């Protein structure tokens, strides 16, 4: 069985969930994660708009699937 890498720097699901609950850390970890993946446009969108609706979507996605939401993959 392949090991699945979780979001937020490869931390486990519980640690990532704790980080996503706090809006400021979710904002920082969200755009940092996208920049580390090489997704510059998605990182910039998270940088400027990640403190509102994207935070709520990240919270929902993290609870359901253990990953942040990814709408843009470029």
Residue pairs with C-beta under 8 A, 6 or more apart in sequence:
4 66
6 12
6 13
6 16
6 66
6 67
7 16
7 29
7 33
7 62
7 66
7 67
7 68
8 15
8 16
8 19
8 20
8 29
8 33
8 68
9 29
9 33
9 36
11 19
13 62
13 66
16 62
16 66
17 62
17 63
19 25
19 26
19 29
20 26
20 29
20 55
20 58
20 59
20 62
20 68
21 59
23 51
23 55
26 50
26 55
26 58
26 59
27 46
27 50
27 51
27 55
30 46
30 50
30 54
30 55
30 58
30 68
31 43
31 44
31 46
31 47
31 50
32 43
33 68
34 42
34 43
34 46
35 43
39 72
39 73
39 74
41 72
41 74
42 70
42 71
42 72
42 73
42 74
45 54
45 72
46 54
50 58
54 69
57 69
58 68
58 69
60 69
61 67
61 68
61 69
62 68
